[in-house]
């Protein structure tokens, strides 16, 4: 499963983290779409509500990213961190 979480840090105040995990903790929400599972804790879910998870491919790398976060005022140029509205 892909775990998405938001932590304090990064150049804008909060940062997105993506991990592959096999466990679900108490209070986690699990979303399943076409066999792909995403797990997220409630606090991170509150900060990401309305966002889209995207898998982005480039010539030198591929990665997950969060796009269209309605709770973010602005993000950094790398797309890994954001500031709240």
WOZI-V345525 format. One record per run of one state. SS is the DSSP state (alpha for helix, beta for strand, coil for the rest). FROM is the first residue (numbers start at 1). LEN is the number of residues. If there is no record, write none. Layout:
ss;from;len
SS;FROM;LEN
SS;FROM;LEN
This chain:
ss;from;len
coil;1;1
beta;2;8
coil;10;3
beta;13;8
coil;21;8
beta;29;5
coil;34;2
beta;36;5
coil;41;1
alpha;42;7
coil;49;3
beta;52;6
coil;58;4
beta;62;6
coil;68;4
beta;72;4
coil;76;5
beta;81;4
coil;85;1
